[in-house]
């Protein structure tokens, strides 16, 4: 009996170990990414230098779409009324597996690829979220899968989505509203990070809106009684929101930005513009807070005796986690092993940490274990959340910056333009390619992912939180 138990245990251990071996097919996938690494780094650096912001990523989108086309992908440009959105597809039939790529920058954080703050171009944008790496790394994975299809190792369709404006206007929402993800069997994405892990945490739901107040201008000294101040209304709304903060749940976040509040001090301002975002761990918690904030705007307008208008910009769903897919990704991270760094890269990291007031602990390229999914994860929001309500989504974070690096800052821009970022991009391409390969090889895994997706989604019906109009493309006539 003891011998039988020992043999069974040995069999289980052997199965586990064997599952982690790099097969010849997977070795070829990794080689596909490495063989193009020089071109991919050059492509990423071009997008890094362009640093084009939301819906203005014309050259960045063209570079990615052209590269995909050169590799034999069928490319549709300008999809869903967005000139900088595109879809690149290869193969045919089922399964159809998608992969997301972003490429927009953030305003005002231009930076050279050095560990001390110094703008590449004063006042210009920079890739403070690493999207120059994101789009290229995802495309690298899609091309590696294309190579495997050409070798006859797998069959189906791989689809790369060039998704613009994640930082401001949330381009994926318009793709989702148009049904561009509806026929996918699974979808993957990754994001630059300060650690490497299969991401099985959700995100925050968000609603983004503008409040405009309109009053009556008057001389601020000689006849202010003839004026009705739009700025008074905005300040009253701000005070109302600040009082309300005490009475919301700890998971709620409310952000405000006074965008316009008059032009000169001696005129009662007749126009004010207030940008507001409300977040919570899920839509159910977010929606009543949003409704209450709108009532605060109404009350502020009444108190100041002005008119007001609320304009919905957009909103985001929280990420619907898929742990089944996360486990497949985790096995491939363990297969690839940890990221390692040179002495020069560690010195660069120490410089970043010193300049940003962090402990000089270097870069963490170790593979993190698959964590339990938390009910209230905190953190930020992403339009990947909306995709995850339409198709089972696998998410990855890969180290592209030192430990403790402030995100959306010049420090991330610096790392994205040198080898620390390049190394993470290369790794992401490999991890995603290996995971996609497993899905093509295992229809049963896709079924299990869909089962979990259906259980988590329940009876909910997805509807994009968007105004009826098309995307707000700069310069486009309304």
C-alpha positions as CSV (number, residue, x, y, z in Angstrom):
1,X,0.0,0.0,0.0
2,X,2.8,2.4,1.0
3,X,4.6,1.5,-2.3
4,X,1.5,2.3,-4.3
5,X,1.0,5.7,-2.5
6,X,4.7,6.5,-3.2
7,X,4.3,5.7,-6.9
8,X,1.2,7.8,-7.1
9,X,2.9,10.7,-5.4
10,X,5.9,10.3,-7.7
11,X,3.5,10.4,-10.7
12,X,1.9,13.6,-9.5
13,X,5.3,15.2,-9.0
14,X,6.5,14.1,-12.4
15,X,3.4,15.5,-14.0
16,X,4.0,18.8,-12.3
17,X,7.7,19.0,-13.2
18,X,7.1,17.8,-16.8
19,X,4.5,20.5,-17.2
20,X,7.2,23.1,-16.6
21,X,9.6,21.8,-19.2
22,X,10.3,24.0,-22.2
23,X,9.1,22.0,-25.2
24,X,10.7,22.4,-28.7
25,X,7.6,24.3,-29.8
26,X,7.7,26.7,-27.0
27,X,11.5,27.2,-27.5
28,X,10.7,28.3,-31.0
29,X,8.1,30.8,-29.8
30,X,10.7,32.3,-27.5
31,X,13.2,32.4,-30.3
32,X,10.7,34.2,-32.6
33,X,10.6,37.1,-30.1
34,X,14.3,37.1,-29.6
35,X,15.1,37.1,-33.3
36,X,13.2,40.3,-33.8
37,X,14.3,41.9,-30.6
38,X,16.5,44.5,-32.3
39,X,13.6,45.7,-34.5
40,X,11.2,45.6,-31.6
41,X,13.4,47.7,-29.4
42,X,13.9,50.2,-32.3
43,X,10.1,50.3,-32.8
44,X,9.5,50.9,-29.1
45,X,12.1,53.6,-28.9
46,X,10.5,55.5,-31.9
47,X,7.2,55.4,-30.1
48,X,8.9,56.5,-26.8
49,X,10.5,59.5,-28.6
50,X,7.2,60.5,-30.3
51,X,5.3,60.4,-27.0
52,X,1.9,61.1,-28.7
53,X,-1.1,61.7,-26.4
54,X,-4.7,60.4,-26.5
55,X,-6.2,60.3,-29.9
56,X,-3.2,62.1,-31.4
57,X,-1.0,58.9,-31.7
58,X,-1.0,59.0,-35.5
59,X,2.6,58.2,-36.1
60,X,2.8,55.6,-33.3
61,X,-0.2,53.8,-34.6
62,X,1.1,53.8,-38.1
63,X,4.5,52.4,-37.0
64,X,2.8,49.5,-35.2
65,X,0.2,48.8,-38.0
66,X,2.9,48.9,-40.7
67,X,5.1,46.5,-38.8
68,X,2.1,44.1,-38.4
69,X,1.4,44.4,-42.1
70,X,5.0,43.7,-43.0
71,X,4.7,40.5,-40.9
72,X,1.7,39.4,-43.0
73,X,-1.2,40.5,-40.8
74,X,-4.4,41.8,-42.4
75,X,-4.8,45.3,-41.0
76,X,-7.9,47.4,-40.6
77,X,-7.1,51.0,-39.8
78,X,-9.3,53.7,-38.3
79,X,-11.8,51.3,-36.7
80,X,-14.7,52.5,-34.6
81,X,-14.4,56.1,-35.8
82,X,-10.9,56.4,-34.2
83,X,-8.2,57.3,-36.7
84,X,-5.5,55.8,-34.4
85,X,-7.2,52.5,-33.7
86,X,-6.5,49.5,-35.8
87,X,-6.9,45.7,-35.8
88,X,-4.3,43.3,-37.2
89,X,-5.4,39.7,-37.8
90,X,-3.7,36.5,-38.9
91,X,-5.0,33.0,-39.6
92,X,-8.6,31.8,-39.8
93,X,-11.2,29.9,-37.9
94,X,-11.5,29.1,-34.2
95,X,-10.3,29.7,-31.7
96,X,-10.0,33.5,-32.1
97,X,-7.6,34.9,-29.5
98,X,-7.1,38.6,-29.1
99,X,-4.3,40.6,-27.6
100,X,-4.4,44.3,-26.6
101,X,-1.8,46.9,-27.3
102,X,-1.7,50.5,-26.1
103,X,0.6,53.3,-27.3
104,X,-0.5,56.7,-25.9
105,X,1.7,59.0,-23.7
106,X,0.9,61.3,-20.8
107,X,1.2,65.1,-21.1
108,X,3.9,67.2,-19.4
109,X,6.4,64.5,-18.3
110,X,9.0,64.4,-21.1
111,X,12.2,62.9,-19.9
112,X,15.6,61.7,-21.2
113,X,16.6,58.1,-20.7
114,X,18.7,59.0,-17.7
115,X,18.2,58.5,-13.9
116,X,18.0,62.2,-13.1
117,X,15.1,64.5,-14.0
118,X,15.7,66.2,-17.3
119,X,13.1,66.6,-20.0
120,X,13.8,65.5,-23.5
121,X,11.6,68.4,-24.6
122,X,10.4,70.9,-22.0
123,X,6.6,70.7,-21.5
124,X,6.2,67.8,-23.8
125,X,4.6,64.4,-23.2
126,X,6.3,61.2,-22.0
127,X,5.5,57.5,-21.7
128,X,5.0,57.6,-17.9
129,X,2.9,54.4,-18.0
130,X,5.2,52.5,-20.4
131,X,2.8,52.3,-23.3
132,X,5.6,52.5,-25.8
133,X,6.6,49.0,-24.4
134,X,3.0,47.8,-24.1
135,X,1.9,47.9,-27.7
136,X,5.2,46.5,-29.1
137,X,5.4,43.7,-26.5
138,X,1.9,42.5,-27.3
139,X,2.5,42.7,-31.0
140,X,5.7,40.6,-30.5
141,X,3.6,37.9,-28.9
142,X,1.0,38.0,-31.8
143,X,3.8,37.7,-34.4
144,X,5.4,34.7,-32.5
145,X,2.0,33.0,-32.6
146,X,1.7,33.8,-36.3
147,X,5.1,32.0,-36.8
148,X,3.8,28.9,-35.0
149,X,0.7,28.9,-37.3
150,X,3.0,29.1,-40.3
151,X,4.9,26.1,-39.0
152,X,1.6,24.2,-38.7
153,X,1.9,23.8,-34.9
154,X,-1.4,25.5,-34.1
155,X,-4.4,26.7,-36.0
156,X,-7.0,29.4,-35.5
157,X,-7.0,33.2,-35.6
158,X,-4.7,35.7,-33.7
159,X,-6.0,39.3,-33.5
160,X,-3.9,42.3,-32.3
161,X,-5.9,45.3,-31.2
162,X,-4.2,48.7,-31.5
163,X,-6.1,50.6,-28.8
164,X,-5.6,54.3,-28.4
165,X,-6.3,56.9,-25.7
166,X,-6.3,54.6,-22.6
167,X,-5.0,57.5,-20.4
168,X,-7.8,59.9,-21.1
169,X,-10.7,58.9,-23.4
170,X,-10.6,55.1,-23.0
171,X,-10.6,54.0,-26.6
172,X,-11.4,50.3,-25.9
173,X,-14.9,51.5,-24.9
174,X,-15.7,52.5,-28.4
175,X,-14.4,49.2,-29.8
176,X,-16.5,47.4,-27.2
177,X,-19.6,49.3,-28.0
178,X,-19.1,48.5,-31.7
179,X,-18.8,44.7,-31.0
180,X,-15.2,44.4,-32.0
181,X,-14.5,41.9,-29.2
182,X,-17.7,39.9,-29.4
183,X,-16.4,36.9,-31.3
184,X,-13.2,36.4,-29.3
185,X,-12.7,33.1,-27.3
186,X,-10.1,34.7,-25.1
187,X,-8.1,37.9,-24.8
188,X,-4.8,38.8,-23.2
189,X,-3.0,42.0,-22.2
190,X,0.0,43.1,-20.1
191,X,1.1,46.2,-18.4
192,X,4.5,47.6,-17.4
193,X,5.1,47.4,-13.7
194,X,7.6,47.3,-10.9
195,X,7.0,43.6,-10.4
196,X,6.3,40.5,-12.5
197,X,3.1,38.6,-11.9
198,X,0.0,37.1,-13.3
199,X,-2.6,39.8,-12.5
200,X,-5.6,38.2,-10.9
201,X,-6.9,41.4,-9.2
202,X,-9.7,43.5,-10.3
203,X,-9.6,47.3,-10.9
204,X,-11.9,50.2,-9.9
205,X,-15.0,51.2,-11.8
206,X,-15.0,54.8,-12.8
207,X,-17.2,57.5,-14.2
208,X,-15.8,60.6,-15.8
209,X,-17.8,63.8,-16.3
210,X,-17.6,67.5,-16.8
211,X,-19.8,70.1,-14.9
212,X,-20.2,73.5,-16.5
213,X,-21.7,76.5,-14.6
214,X,-23.0,79.6,-16.4
215,X,-23.9,82.8,-14.6
216,X,-23.8,86.6,-15.3
217,X,-20.7,88.7,-15.6
218,X,-20.4,92.0,-13.9
219,X,-17.8,94.5,-12.5
220,X,-16.4,92.9,-9.4
221,X,-16.2,96.2,-7.5
222,X,-18.7,98.7,-8.9
223,X,-21.7,96.5,-9.4
224,X,-21.1,92.9,-8.2
225,X,-24.8,92.6,-7.2
226,X,-25.5,92.4,-11.0
227,X,-23.3,89.4,-11.3
228,X,-24.0,85.7,-10.7
229,X,-20.7,83.9,-10.2
230,X,-20.1,80.6,-11.9
231,X,-17.0,80.2,-9.8
232,X,-19.1,80.5,-6.6
233,X,-21.1,77.5,-7.8
234,X,-17.9,75.5,-8.6
235,X,-16.5,76.3,-5.1
236,X,-19.8,75.4,-3.5
237,X,-19.8,72.1,-5.4
238,X,-16.2,71.5,-4.2
239,X,-17.2,72.1,-0.6
240,X,-20.2,69.8,-1.0
241,X,-18.0,67.0,-2.3
242,X,-15.4,67.5,0.5
243,X,-18.2,67.2,3.1
244,X,-19.6,64.1,1.3
245,X,-16.2,62.4,1.5
246,X,-16.8,61.6,5.2
247,X,-19.9,59.7,4.3
248,X,-18.8,57.4,1.5
249,X,-17.3,53.9,1.9
250,X,-13.5,53.6,2.2
251,X,-13.3,52.1,-1.3
252,X,-14.7,55.3,-3.0
253,X,-12.5,57.8,-4.6
254,X,-13.6,61.2,-5.9
255,X,-11.2,63.3,-8.0
256,X,-11.8,66.9,-9.1
257,X,-10.0,69.4,-11.3
258,X,-11.0,73.1,-11.5
259,X,-10.3,73.6,-15.2
260,X,-11.7,77.1,-15.7
261,X,-12.7,79.8,-13.2
262,X,-12.8,83.2,-14.9
263,X,-10.1,85.1,-16.5
264,X,-9.4,88.2,-14.4
265,X,-9.9,89.2,-10.8
266,X,-12.1,92.3,-11.4
267,X,-14.9,90.5,-13.3
268,X,-17.5,88.3,-11.7
269,X,-16.9,85.1,-13.7
270,X,-19.9,83.9,-15.8
271,X,-18.4,80.5,-16.7
272,X,-16.7,77.8,-14.7
273,X,-15.7,74.3,-15.7
274,X,-15.2,71.4,-13.3
275,X,-13.8,68.0,-14.2
276,X,-14.9,65.1,-11.8
277,X,-14.2,61.4,-11.6
278,X,-15.9,59.0,-9.2
279,X,-14.5,55.5,-8.5
280,X,-15.4,52.4,-6.5
281,X,-14.5,48.8,-6.4
282,X,-17.5,48.0,-8.7
283,X,-20.2,49.7,-10.6
284,X,-22.8,48.9,-8.0
285,X,-20.9,51.0,-5.5
286,X,-20.0,53.7,-7.9
287,X,-23.4,54.5,-9.4
288,X,-25.1,55.9,-6.2
289,X,-22.1,58.0,-5.5
290,X,-22.2,59.4,-9.0
291,X,-25.9,60.2,-8.6
292,X,-25.2,62.0,-5.3
293,X,-22.4,64.1,-6.8
294,X,-24.7,65.2,-9.6
295,X,-27.2,66.3,-6.9
296,X,-24.4,68.3,-5.2
297,X,-23.8,70.0,-8.6
298,X,-27.5,70.9,-8.8
299,X,-27.5,72.2,-5.2
300,X,-24.4,74.4,-5.9
301,X,-26.1,75.9,-8.9
302,X,-29.2,76.7,-6.9
303,X,-27.2,78.4,-4.2
304,X,-25.2,80.5,-6.6
305,X,-28.2,81.2,-8.8
306,X,-26.6,80.0,-12.0
307,X,-27.3,77.4,-14.6
308,X,-25.4,74.2,-14.9
309,X,-24.8,71.3,-17.3
310,X,-23.3,67.9,-16.7
311,X,-21.6,66.1,-19.7
312,X,-20.7,62.5,-19.5
313,X,-17.2,61.9,-20.8
314,X,-17.1,58.1,-20.3
315,X,-16.9,55.4,-17.6
316,X,-15.1,52.2,-16.9
317,X,-16.2,48.8,-15.7
318,X,-14.1,47.0,-13.1
319,X,-12.0,44.1,-14.3
320,X,-13.8,40.7,-14.3
321,X,-11.0,38.4,-13.1
322,X,-10.3,35.1,-14.7
323,X,-8.2,32.9,-12.4
324,X,-8.3,29.9,-14.8
325,X,-6.4,31.9,-17.4
326,X,-4.2,33.4,-14.7
327,X,-3.0,29.9,-13.7
328,X,-2.0,29.2,-17.3
329,X,-0.1,32.4,-17.5
330,X,1.5,31.7,-14.1
331,X,2.9,28.3,-15.3
332,X,4.6,30.1,-18.2
333,X,6.1,32.7,-16.0
334,X,7.6,30.0,-13.9
335,X,8.8,28.3,-17.1
336,X,10.6,31.4,-18.3
337,X,12.0,32.2,-14.8
338,X,13.1,35.5,-13.2
339,X,14.3,38.6,-15.0
340,X,18.0,39.4,-14.3
341,X,19.8,42.7,-14.6
342,X,23.3,43.9,-15.3
343,X,25.4,46.0,-12.9
344,X,24.8,49.0,-15.1
345,X,21.0,48.5,-15.0
346,X,21.1,48.1,-11.2
347,X,23.1,51.4,-11.0
348,X,20.5,53.1,-13.2
349,X,17.8,51.8,-10.9
350,X,19.6,53.1,-7.8
351,X,19.8,56.5,-9.5
352,X,16.1,56.5,-10.1
353,X,15.4,55.6,-6.5
354,X,17.8,58.2,-5.1
355,X,16.2,60.9,-7.3
356,X,12.7,60.0,-6.2
357,X,13.4,59.6,-2.5
358,X,13.1,55.8,-2.4
359,X,15.3,53.2,-0.8
360,X,18.1,52.1,-3.1
361,X,17.0,48.4,-3.4
362,X,17.3,48.1,-7.2
363,X,15.0,46.1,-9.5
364,X,12.8,43.2,-8.7
365,X,12.6,40.7,-11.6
366,X,11.5,37.7,-9.6
367,X,8.3,35.9,-10.5
368,X,5.6,36.5,-7.9
369,X,3.3,33.7,-6.8
370,X,-0.3,33.7,-7.9
371,X,-2.2,35.6,-5.2
372,X,-5.7,35.2,-3.9
373,X,-8.1,37.6,-5.6
374,X,-9.0,40.4,-3.2
375,X,-12.6,41.8,-2.9
376,X,-11.4,45.4,-2.8
377,X,-8.1,45.6,-4.5
378,X,-7.7,49.4,-4.6
379,X,-5.4,50.9,-7.3
380,X,-6.5,52.4,-10.5
381,X,-8.9,51.9,-13.4
382,X,-8.5,50.6,-17.0
383,X,-10.6,50.2,-20.1
384,X,-9.3,46.6,-20.2
385,X,-12.1,46.2,-17.6
386,X,-14.7,46.7,-20.2
387,X,-13.1,44.1,-22.5
388,X,-13.1,41.6,-19.5
389,X,-17.0,41.8,-19.4
390,X,-17.2,40.6,-23.0
391,X,-14.5,37.9,-23.1
392,X,-12.4,36.0,-20.6
393,X,-9.3,38.1,-20.1
394,X,-5.8,37.1,-19.0
395,X,-3.7,39.9,-17.5
396,X,0.1,40.2,-16.9
397,X,2.3,42.7,-15.2
398,X,6.1,42.7,-16.0
399,X,8.9,44.6,-14.4
400,X,10.0,47.6,-16.5
401,X,11.1,50.0,-13.7
402,X,12.8,49.8,-10.2
403,X,11.0,49.0,-7.0
404,X,9.0,52.0,-5.6
405,X,9.1,54.0,-8.9
406,X,6.3,56.6,-8.9
407,X,4.1,55.7,-11.8
408,X,2.9,58.3,-14.3
409,X,6.1,60.1,-13.7
410,X,9.4,61.1,-15.4
411,X,11.1,58.1,-13.7
412,X,9.0,55.6,-15.7
413,X,9.6,57.5,-18.9
414,X,13.4,57.2,-18.3
415,X,13.2,53.4,-17.8
416,X,11.0,52.9,-20.8
417,X,13.6,54.4,-23.1
418,X,16.5,52.1,-22.0
419,X,17.3,48.5,-21.4
420,X,15.3,48.0,-18.2
421,X,12.1,48.7,-20.1
422,X,13.3,46.8,-23.2
423,X,14.1,43.7,-21.2
424,X,10.6,43.7,-19.6
425,X,9.0,44.2,-23.0
426,X,10.9,41.2,-24.4
427,X,9.8,39.1,-21.5
428,X,6.2,40.1,-21.8
429,X,6.2,39.1,-25.5
430,X,7.5,35.7,-24.6
431,X,5.1,35.1,-21.6
432,X,2.1,36.1,-23.6
433,X,3.1,34.0,-26.6
434,X,3.6,30.9,-24.5
435,X,0.2,31.4,-22.8
436,X,-1.6,32.0,-26.1
437,X,0.0,28.8,-27.5
438,X,-1.4,26.8,-24.6
439,X,-4.9,28.1,-25.3
440,X,-4.7,27.2,-29.0
441,X,-3.5,23.7,-27.9
442,X,-6.2,23.2,-25.3
443,X,-9.8,23.9,-26.2
444,X,-10.7,22.5,-22.8
445,X,-8.9,25.3,-21.1
446,X,-10.8,27.9,-23.1
447,X,-14.0,26.2,-22.1
448,X,-13.0,26.4,-18.4
449,X,-12.1,30.0,-18.8
450,X,-15.5,30.7,-20.3
451,X,-17.2,28.8,-17.5
452,X,-15.6,30.9,-14.9
453,X,-16.3,34.1,-16.9
454,X,-20.0,33.2,-17.0
455,X,-20.1,32.4,-13.3
456,X,-18.5,35.7,-12.4
457,X,-20.6,37.7,-14.8
458,X,-23.9,36.1,-13.8
459,X,-27.0,37.8,-15.2
460,X,-25.2,41.2,-15.8
461,X,-25.7,42.7,-19.3
462,X,-22.7,44.7,-20.4
463,X,-23.4,48.3,-21.6
464,X,-20.6,50.8,-22.2
465,X,-20.8,53.9,-20.1
466,X,-20.5,56.4,-23.0
467,X,-22.4,59.3,-24.4
468,X,-24.3,58.6,-27.6
469,X,-21.8,60.6,-29.7
470,X,-18.6,59.2,-31.3
471,X,-15.2,59.4,-29.8
472,X,-14.0,63.0,-29.0
473,X,-11.3,63.2,-31.7
474,X,-9.3,66.5,-31.4
475,X,-10.3,68.8,-34.3
476,X,-13.3,66.7,-35.2
477,X,-16.4,68.8,-35.8
478,X,-19.2,68.0,-33.4
